[in-house]
Amino acid sequence: MARHRVCSTTEVDPGSFMATKAGGQKLLVFHLDDGWFATQGSCTHIFAPLNKGTLDADCGHITCPFHRAVFDVRNGLVQAGPSFPPGVQLLDGLRATRPLQTFPTTVDGDDVYVEV
């Protein structure tokens, strides 16, 4: 793993996130009250772009905008699986959601680094 500077601490307001790239991977960098976190940039369900999702900063969960899978950005764990519309819910069981990949994140001065 290599350490990559992804942003400055002033670029991402507390309670928000930004999409970026590091080490050839699309990432999301989150600034929460309890620290900085980084995850892969796409949902593990059908690889939808999570940067279009909604962050609940109070609990640190991001919701995929396509099928509403919910992930904890601190550890990547699935909090709620995807939800297809009625009539195709059988697909929920066939395409299980895996945890998001997370990346070690550190702050050095005014710079945020992610190890990828």
TORBARO-615258 format. One record per atom (N, C-alpha, C): atom name; residue in three letters; chain; y, x, z. Coordinates in Angstrom, 1 decimal. Layout:
! TORBARO-615258
<site site="CA" code="ALA" unit="A" y="Y" x="X" z="Z"/>
...
This chain:
! TORBARO-615258
<site site="N" code="MET" unit="A" y="-1.2" x="0.8" z="0.0"/>
<site site="CA" code="MET" unit="A" y="0.0" x="0.0" z="0.0"/>
<site site="C" code="MET" unit="A" y="1.2" x="0.9" z="0.0"/>
<site site="N" code="ALA" unit="A" y="2.2" x="0.4" z="-0.7"/>
<site site="CA" code="ALA" unit="A" y="3.5" x="1.1" z="-0.8"/>
<site site="C" code="ALA" unit="A" y="4.6" x="0.2" z="-0.2"/>
<site site="N" code="ARG" unit="A" y="5.6" x="0.9" z="0.4"/>
<site site="CA" code="ARG" unit="A" y="6.7" x="0.1" z="1.0"/>
<site site="C" code="ARG" unit="A" y="7.8" x="0.0" z="-0.1"/>
<site site="N" code="HIS" unit="A" y="8.3" x="-1.3" z="-0.2"/>
<site site="CA" code="HIS" unit="A" y="9.3" x="-1.6" z="-1.3"/>
<site site="C" code="HIS" unit="A" y="10.5" x="-2.3" z="-0.6"/>
<site site="N" code="ARG" unit="A" y="11.7" x="-1.9" z="-0.9"/>
<site site="CA" code="ARG" unit="A" y="12.9" x="-2.6" z="-0.5"/>
<site site="C" code="ARG" unit="A" y="13.0" x="-3.9" z="-1.3"/>
<site site="N" code="VAL" unit="A" y="13.1" x="-5.0" z="-0.7"/>
<site site="CA" code="VAL" unit="A" y="13.1" x="-6.3" z="-1.4"/>
<site site="C" code="VAL" unit="A" y="14.5" x="-7.0" z="-1.3"/>
<site site="N" code="CYS" unit="A" y="15.3" x="-6.7" z="-0.3"/>
<site site="CA" code="CYS" unit="A" y="16.6" x="-7.3" z="-0.1"/>
<site site="C" code="CYS" unit="A" y="17.3" x="-6.7" z="1.0"/>
<site site="N" code="SER" unit="A" y="18.6" x="-7.1" z="1.2"/>
<site site="CA" code="SER" unit="A" y="19.3" x="-6.8" z="2.4"/>
<site site="C" code="SER" unit="A" y="19.2" x="-7.9" z="3.4"/>
<site site="N" code="THR" unit="A" y="19.5" x="-7.7" z="4.6"/>
<site site="CA" code="THR" unit="A" y="19.4" x="-8.8" z="5.6"/>
<site site="C" code="THR" unit="A" y="20.5" x="-9.8" z="5.4"/>
<site site="N" code="THR" unit="A" y="21.5" x="-9.5" z="4.7"/>
<site site="CA" code="THR" unit="A" y="22.6" x="-10.5" z="4.4"/>
<site site="C" code="THR" unit="A" y="22.3" x="-11.4" z="3.2"/>
<site site="N" code="GLU" unit="A" y="21.3" x="-11.0" z="2.4"/>
<site site="CA" code="GLU" unit="A" y="21.0" x="-11.8" z="1.2"/>
<site site="C" code="GLU" unit="A" y="20.2" x="-13.1" z="1.5"/>
<site site="N" code="VAL" unit="A" y="19.5" x="-13.2" z="2.6"/>
<site site="CA" code="VAL" unit="A" y="18.7" x="-14.4" z="2.9"/>
<site site="C" code="VAL" unit="A" y="19.2" x="-14.9" z="4.3"/>
<site site="N" code="ASP" unit="A" y="19.8" x="-16.1" z="4.3"/>
<site site="CA" code="ASP" unit="A" y="20.2" x="-16.7" z="5.5"/>
<site site="C" code="ASP" unit="A" y="19.1" x="-17.1" z="6.4"/>
<site site="N" code="PRO" unit="A" y="19.3" x="-17.1" z="7.7"/>
<site site="CA" code="PRO" unit="A" y="18.2" x="-17.6" z="8.6"/>
<site site="C" code="PRO" unit="A" y="17.8" x="-19.0" z="8.2"/>
<site site="N" code="GLY" unit="A" y="16.5" x="-19.2" z="8.2"/>
<site site="CA" code="GLY" unit="A" y="16.0" x="-20.5" z="7.9"/>
<site site="C" code="GLY" unit="A" y="15.8" x="-20.7" z="6.4"/>
<site site="N" code="SER" unit="A" y="15.9" x="-19.7" z="5.6"/>
<site site="CA" code="SER" unit="A" y="15.7" x="-19.8" z="4.2"/>
<site site="C" code="SER" unit="A" y="14.8" x="-18.7" z="3.6"/>
<site site="N" code="PHE" unit="A" y="14.7" x="-18.7" z="2.3"/>
<site site="CA" code="PHE" unit="A" y="13.8" x="-17.7" z="1.7"/>
<site site="C" code="PHE" unit="A" y="14.3" x="-17.4" z="0.3"/>
<site site="N" code="MET" unit="A" y="13.7" x="-16.3" z="-0.3"/>
<site site="CA" code="MET" unit="A" y="14.1" x="-16.0" z="-1.6"/>
<site site="C" code="MET" unit="A" y="12.8" x="-15.5" z="-2.4"/>
<site site="N" code="ALA" unit="A" y="12.8" x="-15.6" z="-3.7"/>
<site site="CA" code="ALA" unit="A" y="11.8" x="-15.1" z="-4.5"/>
<site site="C" code="ALA" unit="A" y="12.2" x="-13.7" z="-5.0"/>
<site site="N" code="THR" unit="A" y="11.2" x="-12.8" z="-5.1"/>
<site site="CA" code="THR" unit="A" y="11.5" x="-11.5" z="-5.5"/>
<site site="C" code="THR" unit="A" y="10.2" x="-10.9" z="-6.1"/>
<site site="N" code="LYS" unit="A" y="10.2" x="-9.7" z="-6.5"/>
<site site="CA" code="LYS" unit="A" y="9.1" x="-8.9" z="-7.0"/>
<site site="C" code="LYS" unit="A" y="9.0" x="-7.6" z="-6.3"/>
<site site="N" code="ALA" unit="A" y="7.8" x="-7.1" z="-6.0"/>
<site site="CA" code="ALA" unit="A" y="7.6" x="-5.8" z="-5.5"/>
<site site="C" code="ALA" unit="A" y="6.2" x="-5.4" z="-5.8"/>
<site site="N" code="GLY" unit="A" y="6.0" x="-4.1" z="-6.2"/>
<site site="CA" code="GLY" unit="A" y="4.7" x="-3.6" z="-6.5"/>
<site site="C" code="GLY" unit="A" y="4.0" x="-4.4" z="-7.6"/>
<site site="N" code="GLY" unit="A" y="4.8" x="-5.0" z="-8.5"/>
<site site="CA" code="GLY" unit="A" y="4.2" x="-5.8" z="-9.6"/>
<site site="C" code="GLY" unit="A" y="3.7" x="-7.2" z="-9.2"/>
<site site="N" code="GLN" unit="A" y="4.1" x="-7.6" z="-8.0"/>
<site site="CA" code="GLN" unit="A" y="3.7" x="-8.9" z="-7.6"/>
<site site="C" code="GLN" unit="A" y="4.9" x="-9.8" z="-7.3"/>
<site site="N" code="LYS" unit="A" y="4.8" x="-11.1" z="-7.6"/>
<site site="CA" code="LYS" unit="A" y="5.8" x="-12.1" z="-7.3"/>
<site site="C" code="LYS" unit="A" y="5.6" x="-12.5" z="-5.8"/>
<site site="N" code="LEU" unit="A" y="6.7" x="-12.3" z="-5.0"/>
<site site="CA" code="LEU" unit="A" y="6.7" x="-12.6" z="-3.6"/>
<site site="C" code="LEU" unit="A" y="7.7" x="-13.6" z="-3.2"/>
<site site="N" code="LEU" unit="A" y="7.5" x="-14.1" z="-2.0"/>
<site site="CA" code="LEU" unit="A" y="8.6" x="-14.9" z="-1.3"/>
<site site="C" code="LEU" unit="A" y="8.9" x="-14.1" z="0.0"/>
<site site="N" code="VAL" unit="A" y="10.1" x="-14.0" z="0.3"/>
<site site="CA" code="VAL" unit="A" y="10.6" x="-13.3" z="1.5"/>
<site site="C" code="VAL" unit="A" y="11.3" x="-14.4" z="2.4"/>
<site site="N" code="PHE" unit="A" y="10.8" x="-14.6" z="3.6"/>
<site site="CA" code="PHE" unit="A" y="11.3" x="-15.6" z="4.5"/>
<site site="C" code="PHE" unit="A" y="12.1" x="-15.0" z="5.7"/>
<site site="N" code="HIS" unit="A" y="13.2" x="-15.6" z="6.0"/>
<site site="CA" code="HIS" unit="A" y="14.0" x="-15.2" z="7.2"/>
<site site="C" code="HIS" unit="A" y="14.0" x="-16.3" z="8.2"/>
<site site="N" code="LEU" unit="A" y="13.1" x="-16.2" z="9.2"/>
<site site="CA" code="LEU" unit="A" y="13.0" x="-17.2" z="10.2"/>
<site site="C" code="LEU" unit="A" y="13.6" x="-16.7" z="11.5"/>
<site site="N" code="ASP" unit="A" y="13.8" x="-17.6" z="12.5"/>
<site site="CA" code="ASP" unit="A" y="14.3" x="-17.2" z="13.8"/>
<site site="C" code="ASP" unit="A" y="13.6" x="-16.1" z="14.5"/>
<site site="N" code="ASP" unit="A" y="12.2" x="-16.1" z="14.2"/>
<site site="CA" code="ASP" unit="A" y="11.4" x="-15.1" z="14.9"/>
<site site="C" code="ASP" unit="A" y="11.1" x="-13.9" z="14.0"/>
<site site="N" code="GLY" unit="A" y="11.8" x="-13.7" z="12.9"/>
<site site="CA" code="GLY" unit="A" y="11.6" x="-12.5" z="12.1"/>
<site site="C" code="GLY" unit="A" y="11.5" x="-12.7" z="10.6"/>
<site site="N" code="TRP" unit="A" y="11.1" x="-11.7" z="9.9"/>
<site site="CA" code="TRP" unit="A" y="11.0" x="-11.7" z="8.4"/>
<site site="C" code="TRP" unit="A" y="9.6" x="-11.7" z="8.1"/>
<site site="N" code="PHE" unit="A" y="9.2" x="-12.5" z="7.0"/>
<site site="CA" code="PHE" unit="A" y="7.8" x="-12.6" z="6.6"/>
<site site="C" code="PHE" unit="A" y="7.8" x="-12.6" z="5.0"/>
<site site="N" code="ALA" unit="A" y="6.7" x="-12.2" z="4.5"/>
<site site="CA" code="ALA" unit="A" y="6.5" x="-12.2" z="3.0"/>
<site site="C" code="ALA" unit="A" y="5.1" x="-12.7" z="2.7"/>
<site site="N" code="THR" unit="A" y="5.1" x="-13.6" z="1.6"/>
<site site="CA" code="THR" unit="A" y="3.8" x="-14.1" z="1.1"/>
<site site="C" code="THR" unit="A" y="3.8" x="-14.0" z="-0.4"/>
<site site="N" code="GLN" unit="A" y="2.6" x="-14.2" z="-1.0"/>
<site site="CA" code="GLN" unit="A" y="2.5" x="-14.3" z="-2.4"/>
<site site="C" code="GLN" unit="A" y="3.4" x="-15.4" z="-2.9"/>
<site site="N" code="GLY" unit="A" y="3.8" x="-15.4" z="-4.1"/>
<site site="CA" code="GLY" unit="A" y="4.8" x="-16.3" z="-4.7"/>
<site site="C" code="GLY" unit="A" y="4.2" x="-17.6" z="-5.2"/>
<site site="N" code="SER" unit="A" y="2.9" x="-17.7" z="-5.3"/>
<site site="CA" code="SER" unit="A" y="2.3" x="-18.9" z="-5.9"/>
<site site="C" code="SER" unit="A" y="1.3" x="-19.6" z="-4.9"/>
<site site="N" code="CYS" unit="A" y="1.2" x="-20.9" z="-5.1"/>
<site site="CA" code="CYS" unit="A" y="0.2" x="-21.6" z="-4.3"/>
<site site="C" code="CYS" unit="A" y="-1.2" x="-21.2" z="-4.6"/>
<site site="N" code="THR" unit="A" y="-2.1" x="-21.2" z="-3.7"/>
<site site="CA" code="THR" unit="A" y="-3.4" x="-20.8" z="-4.0"/>
<site site="C" code="THR" unit="A" y="-4.3" x="-21.9" z="-4.5"/>
<site site="N" code="HIS" unit="A" y="-3.7" x="-23.1" z="-4.6"/>
<site site="CA" code="HIS" unit="A" y="-4.4" x="-24.3" z="-5.1"/>
<site site="C" code="HIS" unit="A" y="-4.5" x="-24.3" z="-6.6"/>
<site site="N" code="ILE" unit="A" y="-3.3" x="-24.4" z="-7.3"/>
<site site="CA" code="ILE" unit="A" y="-3.3" x="-24.3" z="-8.7"/>
<site site="C" code="ILE" unit="A" y="-2.2" x="-23.3" z="-9.2"/>
<site site="N" code="PHE" unit="A" y="-1.9" x="-22.4" z="-8.3"/>
<site site="CA" code="PHE" unit="A" y="-1.0" x="-21.3" z="-8.7"/>
<site site="C" code="PHE" unit="A" y="0.4" x="-21.8" z="-9.0"/>
<site site="N" code="ALA" unit="A" y="0.9" x="-22.9" z="-8.5"/>
<site site="CA" code="ALA" unit="A" y="2.2" x="-23.4" z="-8.7"/>
<site site="C" code="ALA" unit="A" y="3.2" x="-22.5" z="-8.0"/>
<site site="N" code="PRO" unit="A" y="4.4" x="-22.4" z="-8.5"/>
<site site="CA" code="PRO" unit="A" y="5.5" x="-21.5" z="-8.0"/>
<site site="C" code="PRO" unit="A" y="6.0" x="-22.1" z="-6.6"/>
<site site="N" code="LEU" unit="A" y="5.7" x="-21.4" z="-5.6"/>
<site site="CA" code="LEU" unit="A" y="6.2" x="-21.8" z="-4.2"/>
<site site="C" code="LEU" unit="A" y="7.7" x="-21.7" z="-4.0"/>
<site site="N" code="ASN" unit="A" y="8.4" x="-20.9" z="-4.9"/>
<site site="CA" code="ASN" unit="A" y="9.8" x="-20.8" z="-4.7"/>
<site site="C" code="ASN" unit="A" y="10.5" x="-22.1" z="-5.0"/>
<site site="N" code="LYS" unit="A" y="9.8" x="-23.1" z="-5.6"/>
<site site="CA" code="LYS" unit="A" y="10.3" x="-24.4" z="-5.8"/>
<site site="C" code="LYS" unit="A" y="9.9" x="-25.4" z="-4.7"/>
<site site="N" code="GLY" unit="A" y="9.2" x="-24.8" z="-3.7"/>
<site site="CA" code="GLY" unit="A" y="8.8" x="-25.6" z="-2.6"/>
<site site="C" code="GLY" unit="A" y="9.8" x="-25.8" z="-1.5"/>
<site site="N" code="THR" unit="A" y="9.4" x="-26.5" z="-0.4"/>
<site site="CA" code="THR" unit="A" y="10.3" x="-26.8" z="0.7"/>
<site site="C" code="THR" unit="A" y="9.9" x="-26.1" z="1.9"/>
<site site="N" code="LEU" unit="A" y="10.9" x="-25.4" z="2.6"/>
<site site="CA" code="LEU" unit="A" y="10.6" x="-24.6" z="3.8"/>
<site site="C" code="LEU" unit="A" y="11.0" x="-25.5" z="5.0"/>
<site site="N" code="ASP" unit="A" y="10.1" x="-25.6" z="5.9"/>
<site site="CA" code="ASP" unit="A" y="10.5" x="-26.2" z="7.2"/>
<site site="C" code="ASP" unit="A" y="10.6" x="-25.0" z="8.2"/>
<site site="N" code="ALA" unit="A" y="11.9" x="-24.5" z="8.3"/>
<site site="CA" code="ALA" unit="A" y="12.1" x="-23.3" z="9.1"/>
<site site="C" code="ALA" unit="A" y="11.8" x="-23.5" z="10.6"/>
<site site="N" code="ASP" unit="A" y="11.8" x="-24.7" z="11.1"/>
<site site="CA" code="ASP" unit="A" y="11.5" x="-24.9" z="12.5"/>
<site site="C" code="ASP" unit="A" y="10.1" x="-24.5" z="12.8"/>
<site site="N" code="CYS" unit="A" y="9.2" x="-24.8" z="11.9"/>
<site site="CA" code="CYS" unit="A" y="7.8" x="-24.4" z="12.2"/>
<site site="C" code="CYS" unit="A" y="7.2" x="-23.3" z="11.3"/>
<site site="N" code="GLY" unit="A" y="8.1" x="-22.9" z="10.3"/>
<site site="CA" code="GLY" unit="A" y="7.7" x="-21.8" z="9.5"/>
<site site="C" code="GLY" unit="A" y="6.6" x="-22.2" z="8.4"/>
<site site="N" code="HIS" unit="A" y="6.7" x="-23.4" z="7.9"/>
<site site="CA" code="HIS" unit="A" y="5.8" x="-23.9" z="6.9"/>
<site site="C" code="HIS" unit="A" y="6.5" x="-24.1" z="5.6"/>
<site site="N" code="ILE" unit="A" y="5.8" x="-23.8" z="4.5"/>
<site site="CA" code="ILE" unit="A" y="6.3" x="-24.1" z="3.2"/>
<site site="C" code="ILE" unit="A" y="5.3" x="-25.0" z="2.5"/>
<site site="N" code="THR" unit="A" y="5.9" x="-26.0" z="1.8"/>
<site site="CA" code="THR" unit="A" y="5.2" x="-27.1" z="1.1"/>
<site site="C" code="THR" unit="A" y="5.2" x="-26.9" z="-0.4"/>
<site site="N" code="CYS" unit="A" y="4.1" x="-26.8" z="-1.0"/>
<site site="CA" code="CYS" unit="A" y="4.0" x="-26.7" z="-2.4"/>
<site site="C" code="CYS" unit="A" y="4.6" x="-27.9" z="-3.1"/>
<site site="N" code="PRO" unit="A" y="5.5" x="-27.7" z="-4.1"/>
<site site="CA" code="PRO" unit="A" y="6.1" x="-28.9" z="-4.7"/>
<site site="C" code="PRO" unit="A" y="5.2" x="-29.7" z="-5.6"/>
<site site="N" code="PHE" unit="A" y="4.1" x="-29.3" z="-5.9"/>
<site site="CA" code="PHE" unit="A" y="3.2" x="-30.0" z="-6.9"/>
<site site="C" code="PHE" unit="A" y="2.2" x="-30.9" z="-6.2"/>
<site site="N" code="HIS" unit="A" y="1.4" x="-30.4" z="-5.3"/>
<site site="CA" code="HIS" unit="A" y="0.4" x="-31.3" z="-4.6"/>
<site site="C" code="HIS" unit="A" y="0.5" x="-31.2" z="-3.1"/>
<site site="N" code="ARG" unit="A" y="1.6" x="-30.8" z="-2.6"/>
<site site="CA" code="ARG" unit="A" y="1.9" x="-30.9" z="-1.2"/>
<site site="C" code="ARG" unit="A" y="1.0" x="-30.1" z="-0.2"/>
<site site="N" code="ALA" unit="A" y="0.4" x="-29.0" z="-0.7"/>
<site site="CA" code="ALA" unit="A" y="-0.3" x="-28.1" z="0.2"/>
<site site="C" code="ALA" unit="A" y="0.7" x="-27.5" z="1.1"/>
<site site="N" code="VAL" unit="A" y="0.4" x="-27.3" z="2.4"/>
<site site="CA" code="VAL" unit="A" y="1.3" x="-26.7" z="3.3"/>
<site site="C" code="VAL" unit="A" y="0.7" x="-25.4" z="3.9"/>
<site site="N" code="PHE" unit="A" y="1.6" x="-24.4" z="4.0"/>
<site site="CA" code="PHE" unit="A" y="1.1" x="-23.1" z="4.5"/>
<site site="C" code="PHE" unit="A" y="2.1" x="-22.6" z="5.5"/>
<site site="N" code="ASP" unit="A" y="1.5" x="-21.9" z="6.5"/>
<site site="CA" code="ASP" unit="A" y="2.3" x="-21.2" z="7.5"/>
<site site="C" code="ASP" unit="A" y="2.7" x="-19.8" z="6.9"/>
<site site="N" code="VAL" unit="A" y="4.0" x="-19.5" z="6.8"/>
<site site="CA" code="VAL" unit="A" y="4.4" x="-18.3" z="6.1"/>
<site site="C" code="VAL" unit="A" y="4.2" x="-17.1" z="7.0"/>
<site site="N" code="ARG" unit="A" y="4.0" x="-17.3" z="8.3"/>
<site site="CA" code="ARG" unit="A" y="3.8" x="-16.1" z="9.2"/>
<site site="C" code="ARG" unit="A" y="2.4" x="-15.5" z="9.0"/>
<site site="N" code="ASN" unit="A" y="1.4" x="-16.3" z="8.7"/>
<site site="CA" code="ASN" unit="A" y="0.0" x="-15.8" z="8.6"/>
<site site="C" code="ASN" unit="A" y="-0.7" x="-16.3" z="7.4"/>
<site site="N" code="GLY" unit="A" y="-0.1" x="-17.1" z="6.6"/>
<site site="CA" code="GLY" unit="A" y="-0.6" x="-17.6" z="5.3"/>
<site site="C" code="GLY" unit="A" y="-1.6" x="-18.8" z="5.5"/>
<site site="N" code="LEU" unit="A" y="-1.9" x="-19.2" z="6.7"/>
<site site="CA" code="LEU" unit="A" y="-3.0" x="-20.2" z="6.9"/>
<site site="C" code="LEU" unit="A" y="-2.6" x="-21.6" z="6.4"/>
<site site="N" code="VAL" unit="A" y="-3.5" x="-22.3" z="5.8"/>
<site site="CA" code="VAL" unit="A" y="-3.3" x="-23.6" z="5.3"/>
<site site="C" code="VAL" unit="A" y="-3.1" x="-24.6" z="6.5"/>
<site site="N" code="GLN" unit="A" y="-2.0" x="-25.3" z="6.5"/>
<site site="CA" code="GLN" unit="A" y="-1.8" x="-26.3" z="7.5"/>
<site site="C" code="GLN" unit="A" y="-2.2" x="-27.7" z="7.1"/>
<site site="N" code="ALA" unit="A" y="-2.1" x="-27.9" z="5.7"/>
<site site="CA" code="ALA" unit="A" y="-2.5" x="-29.2" z="5.1"/>
<site site="C" code="ALA" unit="A" y="-2.9" x="-28.9" z="3.7"/>
<site site="N" code="GLY" unit="A" y="-4.1" x="-29.5" z="3.3"/>
<site site="CA" code="GLY" unit="A" y="-4.6" x="-29.2" z="2.0"/>
<site site="C" code="GLY" unit="A" y="-3.8" x="-30.0" z="0.9"/>
<site site="N" code="PRO" unit="A" y="-4.0" x="-29.7" z="-0.3"/>
<site site="CA" code="PRO" unit="A" y="-3.3" x="-30.4" z="-1.4"/>
<site site="C" code="PRO" unit="A" y="-3.7" x="-31.9" z="-1.4"/>
<site site="N" code="SER" unit="A" y="-2.8" x="-32.7" z="-2.0"/>
<site site="CA" code="SER" unit="A" y="-3.0" x="-34.1" z="-2.1"/>
<site site="C" code="SER" unit="A" y="-2.8" x="-34.6" z="-3.5"/>
<site site="N" code="PHE" unit="A" y="-3.8" x="-34.9" z="-4.2"/>
<site site="CA" code="PHE" unit="A" y="-3.7" x="-35.5" z="-5.5"/>
<site site="C" code="PHE" unit="A" y="-3.4" x="-37.0" z="-5.4"/>
<site site="N" code="PRO" unit="A" y="-2.8" x="-37.6" z="-6.4"/>
<site site="CA" code="PRO" unit="A" y="-2.6" x="-39.0" z="-6.4"/>
<site site="C" code="PRO" unit="A" y="-3.9" x="-39.8" z="-6.2"/>
<site site="N" code="PRO" unit="A" y="-3.8" x="-41.1" z="-5.8"/>
<site site="CA" code="PRO" unit="A" y="-5.0" x="-41.9" z="-5.7"/>
<site site="C" code="PRO" unit="A" y="-5.6" x="-42.0" z="-7.0"/>
<site site="N" code="GLY" unit="A" y="-7.0" x="-42.0" z="-7.0"/>
<site site="CA" code="GLY" unit="A" y="-7.7" x="-42.1" z="-8.2"/>
<site site="C" code="GLY" unit="A" y="-8.3" x="-40.7" z="-8.7"/>
<site site="N" code="VAL" unit="A" y="-7.6" x="-39.7" z="-8.3"/>
<site site="CA" code="VAL" unit="A" y="-8.1" x="-38.3" z="-8.6"/>
<site site="C" code="VAL" unit="A" y="-8.2" x="-37.5" z="-7.3"/>
<site site="N" code="GLN" unit="A" y="-8.3" x="-38.1" z="-6.2"/>
<site site="CA" code="GLN" unit="A" y="-8.4" x="-37.4" z="-4.9"/>
<site site="C" code="GLN" unit="A" y="-9.7" x="-36.6" z="-4.8"/>
<site site="N" code="LEU" unit="A" y="-10.7" x="-37.0" z="-5.6"/>
<site site="CA" code="LEU" unit="A" y="-12.0" x="-36.2" z="-5.6"/>
<site site="C" code="LEU" unit="A" y="-11.7" x="-34.7" z="-5.9"/>
<site site="N" code="LEU" unit="A" y="-10.7" x="-34.5" z="-6.7"/>
<site site="CA" code="LEU" unit="A" y="-10.3" x="-33.1" z="-7.0"/>
<site site="C" code="LEU" unit="A" y="-9.9" x="-32.3" z="-5.8"/>
<site site="N" code="ASP" unit="A" y="-9.4" x="-32.9" z="-4.8"/>
<site site="CA" code="ASP" unit="A" y="-9.0" x="-32.2" z="-3.5"/>
<site site="C" code="ASP" unit="A" y="-10.2" x="-31.5" z="-3.0"/>
<site site="N" code="GLY" unit="A" y="-11.4" x="-32.1" z="-3.0"/>
<site site="CA" code="GLY" unit="A" y="-12.6" x="-31.4" z="-2.4"/>
<site site="C" code="GLY" unit="A" y="-13.1" x="-30.4" z="-3.3"/>
<site site="N" code="LEU" unit="A" y="-12.9" x="-30.5" z="-4.6"/>
<site site="CA" code="LEU" unit="A" y="-13.4" x="-29.6" z="-5.6"/>
<site site="C" code="LEU" unit="A" y="-12.6" x="-28.3" z="-5.7"/>
<site site="N" code="ARG" unit="A" y="-11.3" x="-28.4" z="-5.5"/>
<site site="CA" code="ARG" unit="A" y="-10.4" x="-27.2" z="-5.6"/>
<site site="C" code="ARG" unit="A" y="-9.8" x="-26.9" z="-4.2"/>
<site site="N" code="ALA" unit="A" y="-10.6" x="-26.3" z="-3.4"/>
<site site="CA" code="ALA" unit="A" y="-10.1" x="-26.0" z="-2.0"/>
<site site="C" code="ALA" unit="A" y="-9.0" x="-25.0" z="-2.1"/>
<site site="N" code="THR" unit="A" y="-8.1" x="-25.2" z="-1.1"/>
<site site="CA" code="THR" unit="A" y="-7.0" x="-24.3" z="-1.0"/>
<site site="C" code="THR" unit="A" y="-7.3" x="-23.1" z="0.0"/>
<site site="N" code="ARG" unit="A" y="-7.0" x="-21.9" z="-0.5"/>
<site site="CA" code="ARG" unit="A" y="-7.2" x="-20.7" z="0.3"/>
<site site="C" code="ARG" unit="A" y="-5.9" x="-20.3" z="1.0"/>
<site site="N" code="PRO" unit="A" y="-5.9" x="-19.5" z="2.0"/>
<site site="CA" code="PRO" unit="A" y="-4.7" x="-19.1" z="2.7"/>
<site site="C" code="PRO" unit="A" y="-3.9" x="-18.2" z="1.7"/>
<site site="N" code="LEU" unit="A" y="-2.6" x="-18.2" z="1.9"/>
<site site="CA" code="LEU" unit="A" y="-1.7" x="-17.3" z="1.1"/>
<site site="C" code="LEU" unit="A" y="-1.9" x="-15.9" z="1.6"/>
<site site="N" code="GLN" unit="A" y="-1.8" x="-15.0" z="0.6"/>
<site site="CA" code="GLN" unit="A" y="-1.8" x="-13.6" z="1.0"/>
<site site="C" code="GLN" unit="A" y="-0.4" x="-13.3" z="1.6"/>
<site site="N" code="THR" unit="A" y="-0.4" x="-12.6" z="2.7"/>
<site site="CA" code="THR" unit="A" y="0.8" x="-12.2" z="3.4"/>
<site site="C" code="THR" unit="A" y="0.9" x="-10.7" z="3.3"/>
<site site="N" code="PHE" unit="A" y="2.1" x="-10.2" z="3.5"/>
<site site="CA" code="PHE" unit="A" y="2.4" x="-8.8" z="3.4"/>
<site site="C" code="PHE" unit="A" y="3.2" x="-8.3" z="4.6"/>
<site site="N" code="PRO" unit="A" y="2.9" x="-7.1" z="5.2"/>
<site site="CA" code="PRO" unit="A" y="3.7" x="-6.6" z="6.3"/>
<site site="C" code="PRO" unit="A" y="5.2" x="-6.4" z="5.9"/>
<site site="N" code="THR" unit="A" y="6.1" x="-6.9" z="6.7"/>
<site site="CA" code="THR" unit="A" y="7.5" x="-6.9" z="6.4"/>
<site site="C" code="THR" unit="A" y="8.2" x="-6.2" z="7.6"/>
<site site="N" code="THR" unit="A" y="9.1" x="-5.3" z="7.3"/>
<site site="CA" code="THR" unit="A" y="9.9" x="-4.6" z="8.3"/>
<site site="C" code="THR" unit="A" y="11.4" x="-4.6" z="7.9"/>
<site site="N" code="VAL" unit="A" y="12.2" x="-4.4" z="8.9"/>
<site site="CA" code="VAL" unit="A" y="13.7" x="-4.3" z="8.7"/>
<site site="C" code="VAL" unit="A" y="14.1" x="-2.9" z="9.2"/>
<site site="N" code="ASP" unit="A" y="14.8" x="-2.2" z="8.3"/>
<site site="CA" code="ASP" unit="A" y="15.3" x="-0.9" z="8.7"/>
<site site="C" code="ASP" unit="A" y="16.8" x="-0.9" z="8.4"/>
<site site="N" code="GLY" unit="A" y="17.6" x="-0.9" z="9.4"/>
<site site="CA" code="GLY" unit="A" y="19.0" x="-1.1" z="9.2"/>
<site site="C" code="GLY" unit="A" y="19.3" x="-2.4" z="8.6"/>
<site site="N" code="ASP" unit="A" y="20.0" x="-2.4" z="7.5"/>
<site site="CA" code="ASP" unit="A" y="20.3" x="-3.7" z="6.8"/>
<site site="C" code="ASP" unit="A" y="19.3" x="-4.0" z="5.6"/>
<site site="N" code="ASP" unit="A" y="18.3" x="-3.3" z="5.5"/>
<site site="CA" code="ASP" unit="A" y="17.3" x="-3.4" z="4.4"/>
<site site="C" code="ASP" unit="A" y="16.0" x="-4.0" z="4.9"/>
<site site="N" code="VAL" unit="A" y="15.4" x="-4.9" z="4.1"/>
<site site="CA" code="VAL" unit="A" y="14.1" x="-5.5" z="4.3"/>
<site site="C" code="VAL" unit="A" y="13.1" x="-4.9" z="3.4"/>
<site site="N" code="TYR" unit="A" y="12.0" x="-4.5" z="4.0"/>
<site site="CA" code="TYR" unit="A" y="10.9" x="-3.9" z="3.2"/>
<site site="C" code="TYR" unit="A" y="9.7" x="-4.6" z="3.3"/>
<site site="N" code="VAL" unit="A" y="8.9" x="-4.6" z="2.2"/>
<site site="CA" code="VAL" unit="A" y="7.6" x="-5.3" z="2.2"/>
<site site="C" code="VAL" unit="A" y="6.6" x="-4.2" z="1.7"/>
<site site="N" code="GLU" unit="A" y="5.4" x="-4.2" z="2.4"/>
<site site="CA" code="GLU" unit="A" y="4.3" x="-3.3" z="2.0"/>
<site site="C" code="GLU" unit="A" y="3.4" x="-4.1" z="1.0"/>
<site site="N" code="VAL" unit="A" y="3.3" x="-3.6" z="-0.2"/>
<site site="CA" code="VAL" unit="A" y="2.4" x="-4.2" z="-1.2"/>
<site site="C" code="VAL" unit="A" y="1.4" x="-3.2" z="-1.7"/>
